[in-house]
Amino acid sequence: MRNYRLALCAIFCVLAAARPARAGDAPGWMHALVSAPLPAHDEKTDAVVLLEERNVSVQSMDKVKIHMRVVYKILRPEGRERGTVWVYFNPERKISNLRGWCIPAQGRDYEVKDKDALEVSSPAEYGSLIDDTKYKLLRIPAPDPGNIIGYEYDAEEQPFWLQDEWRFQGLDPVRESHYSLQLPAGWVFKPAWIAHPEVKPDETAGSGLSWAVTDVKGIRREPDMPPWEGVAGQMIVTFFPSGTPQNDMFATWDGVGNWFGRLASSRTDTSPAIKQEVSTLTAGKATQLQKMQAIAWFVQHDIRYVAIYFGIGGFQPHAASEVFAHRYGDCKDKATLMRAMLREIGVDSYHVVINTERGSVSSETPPHNAFNHLIVAIKLPADLKDPSLVAVKEDPKLGRILFFDPTYDTTIPFGQIGGYLQGNYGLLVNGDGGALVELPRQPSSMNGIQRTGKLTLDLSGTLKGDVQETRLGQSASAERRRLLAVTKSSDRIKPIEDLLAGSLSSFQIVKASLVNVEETNRPFGFEYTFQSLNYAKPAGNLLLVRPRVLGVKSSGLLETKEPRRFPVEFDGPLRDTDNFDIVLPAGYVVDELPPPMDVDYSFASYHSKTQAAGNVLHYERNLEIKELSVPVEKMAELKKFYRMIATDERSTAVLKPAGSGE
């Protein structure tokens, strides 16, 4: 994930000191919008788009010209950021004639020109070393509520593929958005629509085409909503010379797979050094599974993740021999090296291009480059069947294949995949082309937190004792990755502090330790001892005790006045369990227990119960996430589900002095 926050702070500091704008008349196409009616919006809307135009002129196979115009009306102070224009460029994309204007509600127009723009490097991405993408930043003055701002620029591209995207829906409501396409004689086009009904083009003189959409709703961000690419309206248009099938590769997923396949061809060739390493790694390994595990461990842990993006290098992997020699590479480099090493033990494998945000690509998504990650699909030997191999799918062409992500050294073990990949769609590049496939889902029991507490309550109401946590699957890998990046030892117990702070009104950590944080092939977790003063609340001669000591599974996600517009996305199937034993203070017995809670929906279930056995109060619960998302029509059920969990989490047991009457 790009660290935009720090980069933006630095950029805006520079922008604040930029040269003042000059007075200058805004163009007529902007002034024509001063009295234009606004698109439908509410009082929380920061800005609206009055006009957006994207005019694309295809010059040849390796030259495309684009002219962009955008006009906003600022409605609230939060909309001022629309006045900062970011336009990216790189060696294959040149930007010229960048200009911006402001038409104030009162006073003269302002103008800024291309020479007033700043050029800044792309903000650093995790593991990124070099990226040849940069930005022109232009600050349009006075982007205040009531004012109209706009900008335009020209781009000239050398495209890697003959395809363009018209993204007409975003945060702000849109009054009108236009797209035009000019093709050379003899060229054809193929449009496809995402999250919007198809709009037929108007054909102008020659081979010009134009599309328009009006009154497009803005997308208001919701917690845990699907990724933007899956819900925002856009058109993908592919164009190519007629009668030349080799040029229409992006019109089908098979063609896209062919394109990626050609980029990766010969990159998996081995070297003597790779052959020797495979021989060393697999020496003494009796089975193919053990050999594959050894190779997977090596690529995960001994090849450092570093990304270097230059031109086509953003899509084409480096040669396996280079990755091995340098001991670093990005996702596609690590996957390529792993494929080369697997081939040395007689195991075939394939690239799978995918997006880490599940939902960015679906079975209905038209063919285009919607991916940001690359993993491996391994063709399993016919006789290899092992319970550890869970992320397996039967492919009609390739047979049993195992999906595996070799990128991060804290990822979950060989044989499994994280929730971000489960149920996700990826492009399996099979050598002859490509096919869009859905990755398998794993049982919820393979991901989650198992928490056990042995606690004692004294007469003063203080609760103290020991807790053990074991984390599985993505719940382990995500926490491992965060903790391994921590430099201060005191920060390594921050997850424990956060858990206790969210569960208890007061607490003190007596001791704490991490279990197997660096041994990624072993269960990871925490062990800690704490105490909490005044945990039990007096009520006359009674004590009120909450059996659910730690952990909050309820959520106020849907406790809003506005209706939900998008599904709720979960990280993946999950099963969390809590078991707490509380030894009661001497002289007290249980008078009343909370009722059990049993809630079961298609997407999730929750079960809890509290029992008394002698002087011990026992609480146990089980939360299971069974589906990857909850559709909008089931929001009422999800809201009720969270409310019932909240009721259980607040419930108390009543203790009374032993021998006391009713």
Residue pairs with C-beta under 8 A, 6 or more apart in sequence:
1 125
1 126
2 122
2 123
2 124
2 125
2 126
3 123
3 124
3 125
3 126
4 123
6 123
7 120
7 123
7 124
8 123
11 118
11 120
11 137
12 84
14 118
15 84
15 118
15 137
15 139
18 116
18 118
18 139
19 116
20 141
21 102
21 110
21 111
21 112
21 116
21 140
21 141
22 110
22 111
22 112
23 108
23 109
23 110
23 111
24 101
24 109
24 110
24 111
25 109
25 111
26 101
26 102
26 103
26 109
26 111
26 148
26 150
27 101
29 51
29 69
30 71
30 101
30 103
30 148
30 150
31 103
33 50
33 51
33 71
33 148
34 103
34 148
36 50
36 175
37 175
38 48
38 50
38 73
38 173
38 175
39 48
39 49
39 173
39 174
39 175
39 214
39 215
39 216
40 173
40 215
40 217
41 48
41 75
41 173
41 218
44 76
44 220
45 75
45 76
45 172
45 173
45 218
46 74
46 75
46 76
46 78
46 79
46 82
46 171
46 172
47 72
47 73
47 74
47 75
47 76
47 79
47 82
47 172
48 72
48 73
48 75
48 172
48 173
48 174
48 175
48 218
49 70
49 71
49 72
49 170
49 172
49 173
49 174
49 175
49 177
50 71
50 72
50 73
50 148
50 175
50 176
51 69
51 70
51 71
51 150
51 175
51 176
51 177
51 178
52 69
52 70
52 71
52 168
52 174
52 176
52 177
52 178
53 67
53 68
53 69
53 70
53 177
53 178
53 179
53 180
54 66
54 67
54 68
54 166
54 177
54 178
54 179
54 180
55 66
55 67
55 68
55 179
55 180
55 182
56 64
56 65
56 66
56 164
56 179
56 180
56 181
56 182
57 64
57 65
57 66
57 67
57 182
58 64
58 162
58 181
58 182
58 183
58 184
58 187
58 239
59 65
59 184
60 184
61 162
61 241
61 247
62 158
62 159
63 156
63 157
63 158
64 156
64 157
64 159
64 164
65 154
65 155
65 156
65 157
66 154
66 155
66 156
66 157
66 164
67 152
67 153
67 154
67 155
68 152
68 153
68 154
68 155
69 150
69 151
69 152
70 150
70 151
70 152
71 148
71 149
71 150
72 79
72 82
72 143
72 148
72 149
72 150
72 172
73 146
73 147
73 148
74 80
74 82
74 83
74 143
74 144
74 145
74 146
74 147
74 148
74 149
75 145
75 146
76 145
77 144
77 145
79 143
79 145
80 143
80 144
81 143
82 143
82 149
82 172
83 100
83 102
83 139
83 140
83 141
83 142
83 143
83 149
84 137
84 138
84 139
84 140
85 98
85 100
85 136
85 137
85 138
85 139
85 140
85 151
86 135
86 136
86 137
87 95
87 98
87 135
87 136
87 138
87 153
87 155
88 122
88 133
88 134
88 135
88 136
89 95
89 133
89 134
89 135
89 136
89 155
90 132
90 133
90 134
90 311
91 132
91 310
91 311
92 157
92 158
92 159
92 160
92 311
93 155
93 156
93 157
93 158
94 155
94 156
94 157
95 136
95 153
95 154
95 155
96 114
96 153
96 154
96 155
96 156
97 114
97 152
97 153
97 154
98 113
98 114
98 117
98 136
98 138
98 151
98 152
98 153
99 111
99 112
99 113
99 114
99 151
99 152
99 153
100 111
100 112
100 138
100 139
100 140
100 149
100 150
100 151
101 109
101 110
101 111
101 112
101 140
101 149
101 150
101 151
102 109
102 110
102 140
102 141
102 142
102 143
102 147
102 148
102 149
103 109
103 147
103 148
103 149
103 150
104 110
104 142
104 144
104 146
104 147
105 146
105 147
110 140
110 141
110 142
112 138
112 139
112 140
112 141
114 136
114 138
114 153
116 138
116 139
117 136
117 137
117 138
118 136
118 137
118 138
119 134
119 135
119 136
119 137
120 134
120 135
120 137
121 131
121 134
121 135
122 131
122 133
122 134
122 135
125 131
125 307
127 305
127 306
127 307
127 330
128 306
128 307
128 308
128 309
129 306
129 307
129 308
130 308
130 309
130 310
131 307
131 308
131 309
132 309
132 310
132 311
133 309
136 153
138 151
140 149
140 150
140 151
142 149
143 149
160 312
160 315
161 249
161 250
161 259
161 369
162 238
162 239
162 240
162 247
162 250
163 236
163 237
163 238
163 239
163 250
163 368
163 369
164 181
164 236
164 237
164 239
165 234
165 235
165 236
165 237
165 368
166 177
166 179
166 211
166 234
166 235
166 236
166 237
167 232
167 234
168 174
168 177
168 179
168 196
168 213
168 216
168 233
168 234
168 235
169 195
169 196
169 216
169 217
169 218
169 219
169 232
169 233
169 234
170 218
170 219
170 232
171 218
171 219
171 220
171 221
172 218
173 215
173 216
173 217
173 218
174 213
174 214
174 215
174 216
174 218
175 214
175 215
176 212
176 213
176 214
177 212
177 213
177 214
177 216
178 210
178 211
178 212
179 210
179 211
179 212
179 235
180 204
180 208
180 209
180 210
180 211
181 189
181 201
181 208
181 209
181 210
181 237
181 239
182 206
182 207
182 208
182 209
183 189
183 207
183 209
183 239
184 207
184 241
185 207
186 241
186 242
186 243
187 207
187 239
187 240
187 241
187 242
188 239
188 240
188 241
188 242
189 209
189 237
189 238
189 239
190 237
190 238
190 239
190 248
190 251
191 198
191 201
191 211
191 235
191 236
191 237
191 238
192 235
192 236
192 237
192 238
192 366
192 367
192 368
193 199
193 233
193 234
193 235
193 236
193 366
194 229
194 230
194 232
194 233
194 234
194 235
194 236
194 365
194 366
195 230
195 231
195 232
195 233
195 234
196 213
196 233
196 234
196 235
199 211
199 212
199 213
199 235
201 209
201 210
201 211
202 209
202 210
202 211
202 212
203 209
204 210
211 235
213 233
216 233
219 228
219 231
219 232
220 562
220 565
222 564
222 565
222 566
223 557
224 557
224 568
224 569
224 570
225 231
225 566
225 567
225 568
225 569
226 359
226 566
226 567
226 569
226 629
227 355
227 357
227 358
227 359
227 360
229 355
229 357
229 359
229 360
229 361
229 370
230 359
230 360
230 361
230 362
231 566
236 366
236 367
236 368
238 248
238 250
238 251
238 367
238 368
240 247
240 248
240 251
241 247
248 255
249 255
249 256
249 258
249 259
250 256
250 259
250 367
250 368
250 369
251 367
252 367
253 367
253 427
253 434
253 435
253 436
254 433
254 434
254 435
255 367
255 433
255 434
256 367
256 368
256 369
256 427
256 434
257 427
257 428
257 429
257 430
257 433
257 434
257 435
258 432
258 433
258 434
260 315
260 351
260 353
260 427
260 429
260 434
261 351
261 429
261 430
261 431
261 432
261 433
261 434
263 312
263 315
263 316
263 317
264 316
264 317
264 332
264 336
264 351
264 429
266 319
267 316
267 317
267 318
267 319
267 320
267 336
268 320
268 336
268 339
268 340
268 343
269 319
269 320
269 321
269 340
270 320
270 321
270 340
270 341
270 343
270 344
271 320
271 321
271 324
271 325
273 321
273 324
273 325
274 320
274 321
274 324
274 337
274 340
274 341
274 344
275 344
277 298
277 324
277 341
278 295
278 341
278 344
278 345
281 291
281 294
281 295
281 298
281 341
282 290
282 291
282 294
282 295
282 345
285 291
285 294
288 345
288 346
288 347
288 381
288 384
289 384
289 386
289 388
289 389
291 345
292 342
292 345
292 347
292 378
292 414
293 414
295 338
295 341
295 342
295 345
296 338
296 404
296 406
296 414
297 414
297 521
298 341
299 334
299 337
299 338
299 341
299 406
300 334
300 406
300 407
300 408
300 409
300 411
300 520
301 409
301 520
302 327
303 323
303 324
303 327
303 328
303 329
303 333
303 334
303 337
304 327
304 328
305 328
305 329
305 330
305 331
305 334
305 407
305 408
305 409
306 328
306 329
306 330
307 330
308 330
315 332
315 369
316 332
317 323
317 329
317 332
317 333
317 335
317 336
317 374
318 329
318 333
318 336
319 336
320 336
320 337
320 339
320 340
320 341
323 329
323 333
323 334
323 336
323 337
324 337
329 336
329 337
330 407
331 373
331 374
331 375
331 405
331 407
332 351
332 374
334 406
334 407
335 351
335 374
335 375
335 376
335 406
335 407
336 351
338 349
338 376
338 404
338 406
339 349
339 350
339 351
339 376
342 348
342 349
342 378
343 349
347 378
347 379
347 381
348 378
348 379
349 376
349 377
349 378
349 379
350 376
350 377
350 379
350 398
350 401
350 428
350 429
350 430
350 431
351 374
351 375
351 376
351 377
351 428
351 429
352 374
352 375
352 376
352 377
352 403
352 426
352 427
352 428
352 429
352 437
353 371
353 373
353 374
353 426
353 427
353 429
354 361
354 371
354 373
354 374
354 375
354 421
354 424
354 425
354 426
354 427
354 439
355 361
355 370
355 371
355 372
355 373
355 424
355 426
356 372
356 373
356 420
356 421
357 372
357 420
358 419
358 420
358 421
358 422
358 423
358 424
358 569
358 628
359 424
359 569
359 629
360 370
361 370
361 371
361 424
361 425
361 426
361 436
362 425
363 425
363 436
363 438
365 425
365 436
371 426
371 427
373 405
373 407
375 403
375 404
375 405
375 406
375 407
375 417
375 421
375 426
376 403
376 404
376 405
376 406
377 398
377 401
377 402
377 403
377 404
377 428
378 401
378 402
378 403
378 404
379 398
379 399
379 400
379 401
380 389
380 392
380 399
380 400
380 401
380 402
382 399
382 400
386 415
388 413
388 414
388 415
389 402
389 415
390 415
390 416
390 440
390 442
390 443
390 446
391 402
391 403
391 404
391 415
391 416
391 417
391 421
391 422
391 439
391 440
391 442
392 400
392 401
392 402
392 403
392 440
393 400
393 401
393 403
393 437
393 438
393 439
393 440
394 400
394 401
395 401
395 428
395 437
397 430
397 435
398 428
398 430
401 428
402 415
403 417
403 421
403 439
403 440
404 414
404 415
404 417
405 411
405 417
405 418
405 421
408 477
408 481
409 520
410 477
410 480
410 481
410 484
410 520
411 418
411 477
411 520
412 418
412 473
412 474
412 476
412 477
413 520
413 521
416 442
416 446
416 473
417 439
417 440
417 442
418 473
418 474
418 477
418 572
419 447
419 473
419 474
419 570
419 571
419 572
419 573
419 574
419 628
420 474
420 571
420 572
421 439
422 439
422 440
422 441
422 442
422 572
422 573
422 628
423 438
423 439
423 441
423 628
424 438
424 439
425 436
425 437
425 438
425 439
426 436
426 437
426 439
427 434
427 435
427 436
427 437
428 434
428 435
428 436
428 437
441 573
441 628
442 473
442 572
442 573
443 573
444 573
444 574
444 575
444 624
444 625
444 626
445 472
445 575
446 472
446 473
446 573
447 472
447 473
447 474
447 475
447 572
447 573
447 574
447 575
448 471
448 472
448 473
448 475
448 574
448 575
448 576
448 577
449 469
449 470
449 471
449 472
449 475
449 551
449 576
449 577
450 469
450 470
450 471
450 472
450 576
450 577
451 467
451 468
451 469
451 550
451 551
451 576
451 577
451 578
451 579
452 467
452 468
452 578
452 579
452 580
453 465
453 466
453 467
453 468
453 549
453 550
453 578
453 579
453 580
453 581
454 465
454 466
454 467
454 581
455 463
455 464
455 465
455 466
455 549
455 580
455 581
455 582
455 583
456 463
456 464
456 465
456 582
456 583
457 463
457 535
457 536
457 543
457 545
457 582
457 583
457 584
457 585
458 464
458 585
459 585
459 586
459 587
460 533
460 534
461 533
461 534
461 535
461 536
461 537
461 538
461 543
462 531
462 532
462 533
462 534
462 535
463 531
463 532
463 535
463 536
463 549
463 582
464 510
464 529
464 530
464 531
464 532
465 529
465 530
465 531
466 527
466 528
466 529
467 526
467 527
467 528
467 529
467 530
467 550
468 525
468 526
468 527
469 525
469 526
469 527
470 515
470 523
470 524
470 525
471 479
471 523
471 524
471 525
472 523
473 572
474 571
474 572
475 574
476 523
476 524
476 525
477 520
479 495
479 524
480 517
480 520
480 524
482 495
483 492
483 495
483 514
483 517
484 517
484 518
486 492
486 494
492 514
492 517
493 509
493 512
493 514
493 526
493 528
495 526
496 509
496 512
496 526
496 528
497 509
499 550
499 551
500 507
500 509
500 530
500 532
500 550
501 507
502 552
503 549
503 550
503 551
503 552
504 532
504 535
504 549
504 550
505 532
505 534
506 532
506 533
506 534
507 530
507 531
507 532
508 530
508 531
508 532
509 528
509 529
509 530
510 528
510 529
510 530
510 531
511 528
511 529
512 526
512 527
512 528
512 529
513 526
513 527
513 528
514 524
514 525
514 526
515 523
515 524
515 525
515 526
515 527
516 522
516 523
516 524
516 525
517 524
535 545
535 546
536 543
536 544
536 545
536 585
536 655
537 543
537 544
537 545
537 652
538 544
539 654
541 656
541 657
541 660
542 591
542 654
542 655
542 656
543 585
543 588
543 654
543 655
543 656
544 652
544 653
544 654
544 655
545 582
545 617
545 652
545 653
545 654
545 655
546 649
546 650
546 651
546 652
546 653
547 580
547 582
547 594
547 610
547 617
547 619
547 651
547 652
547 653
548 578
548 580
548 608
548 619
548 621
548 648
548 649
548 651
549 580
549 582
549 619
550 578
550 580
551 576
551 578
552 649
553 576
553 606
553 621
553 623
553 645
553 649
554 642
554 643
554 645
554 646
554 649
555 642
556 642
557 568
557 638
557 642
558 564
558 635
558 638
558 639
558 642
559 639
563 635
564 632
564 635
565 632
566 632
567 629
567 630
567 631
567 632
568 629
568 630
568 635
568 638
569 628
569 629
570 625
570 627
570 628
570 629
570 630
572 625
572 628
573 625
573 626
573 627
573 628
574 623
574 624
574 625
575 622
575 623
575 624
575 625
576 622
576 623
577 620
577 621
577 622
577 623
578 619
578 620
578 621
579 618
579 619
579 620
580 618
580 619
580 620
581 616
581 617
581 618
582 616
582 617
582 618
582 619
583 615
583 616
584 590
584 615
584 616
584 617
584 655
585 655
587 657
587 658
588 655
588 656
588 657
588 658
589 612
589 615
589 655
589 656
589 657
589 658
590 612
590 617
590 653
590 654
590 655
590 656
591 654
591 655
591 656
592 653
592 654
593 610
593 611
593 612
593 653
594 610
594 648
594 651
594 652
594 653
595 651
596 607
596 608
596 609
596 610
597 606
597 607
597 608
597 609
597 621
597 644
597 645
597 647
597 648
598 606
598 607
599 605
599 606
599 607
599 641
599 644
599 645
600 606
600 607
601 634
601 637
601 638
601 641
602 626
602 627
602 634
603 625
603 626
603 627
603 629
603 630
603 634
603 637
603 638
604 623
604 624
604 625
604 626
604 627
604 638
604 641
605 622
605 623
605 624
605 626
606 621
606 622
606 623
606 624
606 641
606 644
606 645
606 648
607 621
607 622
608 619
608 620
608 621
608 622
608 648
609 619
609 620
609 621
610 617
610 618
610 619
610 651
610 653
611 617
611 618
611 619
612 618
612 653
617 653
621 648
623 645
630 637
630 638
